[in-house]
């Protein structure tokens, strides 16, 4: 049975989206820390721009 062009699931259930093993914990933690640091830096730049703009 096909509904809206999507075939029905078989007996095996859902298909995995990723066949590879997840990255090691230390790599995931480094990525999380890097994303956090980048967001803090961007927030600081935005705050600096707003403060500069309000002083004009």
Backbone as CSV, one residue per row, in Angstrom:
resi,resn,N_x,N_y,N_z,CA_x,CA_y,CA_z,C_x,C_y,C_z
1,UNK,0.846,-1.177,0.000,0.000,0.000,0.000,0.892,1.242,0.000
2,UNK,0.566,2.164,-0.848,1.331,3.409,-0.928,0.379,4.564,-0.685
3,UNK,0.714,5.382,0.308,-0.108,6.535,0.650,0.738,7.781,0.449
4,UNK,0.300,8.656,-0.415,1.024,9.890,-0.725,2.442,9.616,-1.219
5,UNK,2.625,8.511,-1.906,3.929,8.186,-2.466,4.935,7.649,-1.470
6,UNK,4.509,7.338,-0.240,5.408,6.817,0.782,5.050,5.360,1.020
7,UNK,5.969,4.426,0.764,5.641,3.021,0.974,5.477,2.703,2.451
8,UNK,4.685,1.684,2.721,4.433,1.252,4.092,5.672,0.590,4.678
9,UNK,5.802,0.639,5.991,6.936,0.000,6.642,6.777,-1.513,6.564
10,UNK,7.899,-2.179,6.445,7.875,-3.634,6.421,7.890,-4.201,7.827
11,UNK,8.135,-5.497,7.917,8.167,-6.168,9.223,9.377,-5.759,10.053
12,UNK,10.400,-5.289,9.393,11.622,-4.916,10.109,11.451,-3.632,10.905
13,UNK,10.406,-2.912,10.688,10.210,-1.659,11.418,10.891,-0.502,10.729
14,UNK,11.280,0.456,11.500,11.869,1.672,10.943,13.292,1.428,10.479
15,UNK,13.671,2.170,9.473,15.035,2.093,8.971,15.913,3.064,9.753
16,UNK,17.129,2.661,10.109,18.017,3.587,10.818,18.453,4.715,9.887
17,UNK,18.553,5.909,10.420,18.973,7.056,9.628,20.481,7.095,9.442
18,UNK,21.212,6.508,10.355,22.668,6.539,10.288,23.211,5.140,10.545
19,UNK,24.031,4.670,9.640,24.634,3.347,9.790,25.939,3.411,10.578
20,UNK,26.550,4.591,10.661,27.837,4.715,11.331,27.644,4.873,12.834
21,UNK,28.675,4.506,13.561,28.647,4.655,15.019,28.779,6.134,15.373
22,UNK,28.208,6.558,16.499,28.342,7.964,16.894,29.799,8.304,17.212
23,UNK,30.109,9.581,17.104,31.471,10.054,17.380,31.799,9.831,18.853
24,UNK,33.086,9.753,19.183,33.478,9.591,20.584,32.972,10.758,21.435
25,UNK,32.823,10.487,22.714,32.279,11.488,23.637,33.122,12.756,23.652
26,UNK,34.441,12.621,23.645,35.289,13.814,23.723,35.106,14.709,22.512
27,UNK,34.870,14.132,21.328,34.637,14.959,20.139,33.301,15.677,20.233
28,UNK,32.293,14.984,20.730,30.983,15.621,20.870,31.027,16.737,21.899
29,UNK,31.786,16.543,22.985,31.902,17.591,24.003,32.664,18.799,23.472
30,UNK,33.698,18.554,22.670,34.440,19.673,22.074,33.541,20.464,21.137
31,UNK,32.732,19.767,20.326,31.799,20.459,19.431,30.811,21.296,20.232
32,UNK,30.292,20.727,21.322,29.330,21.461,22.138,29.979,22.705,22.749
33,UNK,31.199,22.562,23.256,31.903,23.707,23.837,32.205,24.764,22.774
34,UNK,32.569,24.331,21.573,32.861,25.283,20.497,31.606,26.043,20.079
35,UNK,30.496,25.345,19.973,29.240,26.009,19.607,28.821,26.981,20.703
36,UNK,28.989,26.586,21.969,28.642,27.474,23.080,29.525,28.727,23.053
37,UNK,30.837,28.543,22.868,31.757,29.683,22.845,31.440,30.616,21.677
38,UNK,31.116,30.044,20.532,30.768,30.873,19.374,29.491,31.664,19.633
39,UNK,28.518,31.043,20.288,27.271,31.764,20.563,27.500,32.886,21.567
40,UNK,28.345,32.660,22.557,28.666,33.714,23.526,29.408,34.854,22.832
41,UNK,30.324,34.521,21.937,31.064,35.553,21.206,30.135,36.374,20.319
42,UNK,29.226,35.721,19.626,28.281,36.442,18.765,27.381,37.331,19.611
43,UNK,26.942,36.835,20.749,26.116,37.651,21.636,26.888,38.881,22.106
44,UNK,28.166,38.719,22.416,28.991,39.855,22.812,29.138,40.875,21.698
45,UNK,29.329,40.409,20.475,29.450,41.324,19.334,28.149,42.078,19.120
46,UNK,27.025,41.377,19.188,25.716,42.031,19.013,25.493,43.065,20.111
47,UNK,25.835,42.727,21.352,25.679,43.676,22.451,26.568,44.901,22.239
48,UNK,27.794,44.684,21.780,28.702,45.797,21.511,28.150,46.706,20.416
49,UNK,27.625,46.113,19.355,27.063,46.904,18.255,25.859,47.706,18.736
50,UNK,24.999,47.104,19.528,23.818,47.819,20.030,24.234,48.957,20.949
51,UNK,25.198,48.706,21.844,25.654,49.771,22.747,26.294,50.913,21.975
52,UNK,27.072,50.577,20.955,27.695,51.610,20.123,26.636,52.410,19.383
53,UNK,25.654,51.743,18.852,24.586,52.397,18.094,23.756,53.317,18.996
54,UNK,23.505,52.908,20.247,22.710,53.729,21.161,23.467,54.972,21.627
55,UNK,24.788,54.944,21.608,25.578,56.107,22.028,25.608,57.200,20.974
56,UNK,25.248,56.876,19.750,25.297,57.884,18.675,24.247,58.918,18.823
